[in-house]
Amino acid sequence: MVLDNLDPWTEYCVQVFITTGRTPHPSEPSREVCEKTGSEDSPWVPAVIVLVVMVILVILVVLVVLRWRHISQFLCLKDVVPDNVTQTLLAPPESSMFLAMKNSEPIEEINHQ
């Protein structure tokens, strides 16, 4: 059942019970439920907010598409790493600690149960 013509900003409390033509006695009444109505123009507020957000998103997508070349150049720099840095990074480690750890045998662990 829909309640029409309700006053805005008013609290309404509803309690129902069921009667049918088959049984002469009505059912037990339900618990009372109270709700407050909003203003008459309140459905427009979420619609306007959604519209504004959608417009902002469309503008951002258009800007990203139009400026993609500049964005990709900024994120993916074309500067080359100098050769001496590349050789240093690719050279095998010469640290005595690293070589000692690399050549050592694994330690056998003993678990007490």
C-alpha positions as CSV (number, residue, x, y, z in Angstrom):
1,M,0.0,0.0,0.0
2,V,1.3,3.4,-0.9
3,L,0.6,6.5,1.2
4,D,0.1,9.5,-1.0
5,N,-0.2,13.3,-0.2
6,L,2.0,13.2,2.8
7,D,3.2,16.6,4.3
8,P,6.9,17.3,4.0
9,W,9.1,17.2,7.1
10,T,6.4,15.3,9.1
11,E,6.8,12.1,11.1
12,Y,4.3,9.4,10.4
13,C,3.9,6.2,12.4
14,V,2.2,3.1,10.9
15,Q,0.9,-0.1,12.5
16,V,-0.9,-2.8,10.4
17,F,-3.0,-5.8,10.9
18,I,-4.4,-8.2,8.3
19,T,-8.1,-9.0,7.9
20,T,-9.4,-11.4,5.2
21,G,-12.9,-12.4,4.2
22,R,-12.1,-16.1,5.3
23,T,-11.3,-15.4,8.9
24,P,-13.5,-13.2,11.1
25,H,-10.7,-12.3,13.5
26,P,-7.9,-9.9,12.4
27,S,-4.2,-10.8,12.8
28,E,-2.0,-9.5,15.6
29,P,-1.0,-5.9,15.0
30,S,2.6,-5.4,13.7
31,R,5.1,-3.3,15.6
32,E,4.8,0.4,15.0
33,V,7.2,1.8,12.4
34,C,7.9,5.6,12.3
35,E,9.4,7.4,9.3
36,K,9.9,11.1,8.6
37,T,9.2,12.6,5.2
38,G,11.7,14.8,3.5
39,S,11.3,18.0,1.5
40,E,9.4,17.9,-1.8
41,D,12.5,18.8,-3.8
42,S,14.9,16.5,-2.1
43,P,15.0,13.9,-5.0
44,W,16.7,16.6,-7.1
45,V,19.7,17.0,-4.7
46,P,21.2,13.5,-5.4
47,A,20.4,13.9,-9.1
48,V,22.3,17.2,-9.3
49,I,25.3,15.7,-7.3
50,V,25.5,12.7,-9.7
51,L,25.3,15.0,-12.7
52,V,28.1,17.2,-11.5
53,V,30.3,14.2,-10.7
54,M,29.6,12.7,-14.1
55,V,30.5,16.0,-15.9
56,I,33.8,16.2,-13.9
57,L,34.7,12.6,-14.8
58,V,34.0,13.2,-18.5
59,I,36.1,16.4,-18.5
60,L,39.0,14.5,-16.8
61,V,38.8,11.6,-19.3
62,V,38.8,14.1,-22.2
63,L,41.8,15.9,-20.7
64,V,43.7,12.6,-20.2
65,V,43.0,11.5,-23.8
66,L,44.1,14.9,-25.2
67,R,47.2,15.1,-23.1
68,W,48.2,11.4,-23.2
69,R,51.4,12.1,-25.1
70,H,52.6,14.6,-22.5
71,I,51.6,12.4,-19.6
72,S,53.3,9.3,-21.1
73,Q,56.5,11.4,-21.8
74,F,56.4,12.6,-18.2
75,L,55.9,9.0,-16.7
76,C,58.2,7.2,-19.1
77,L,61.4,9.3,-19.4
78,K,63.6,8.8,-22.4
79,D,66.8,9.5,-20.5
80,V,69.3,6.7,-20.8
81,V,71.2,5.3,-17.8
82,P,75.0,5.9,-18.2
83,D,77.0,2.9,-19.2
84,N,79.2,3.0,-16.1
85,V,76.1,2.7,-13.9
86,T,74.7,-0.2,-16.0
87,Q,78.1,-2.0,-15.8
88,T,78.3,-1.5,-12.1
89,L,74.8,-2.8,-11.5
90,L,75.3,-5.9,-13.7
91,A,78.8,-6.8,-12.4
92,P,79.0,-9.8,-10.1
93,P,79.3,-8.9,-6.4
94,E,82.8,-8.8,-5.0
95,S,82.0,-8.5,-1.4
96,S,83.8,-11.0,0.8
97,M,80.7,-11.3,3.0
98,F,78.5,-12.1,0.0
99,L,81.0,-14.7,-1.3
100,A,81.2,-16.4,2.1
101,M,77.5,-16.6,2.3
102,K,77.2,-17.9,-1.2
103,N,79.7,-20.7,-0.8
104,S,78.6,-21.8,2.7
105,E,76.5,-24.9,3.1
106,P,73.0,-24.7,4.6
107,I,72.8,-25.2,8.4
108,E,70.9,-28.2,9.5
109,E,68.0,-27.2,11.8
110,I,67.0,-29.3,14.8
111,N,63.4,-29.1,15.9
112,H,62.5,-30.2,19.4
113,Q,59.0,-31.6,19.7
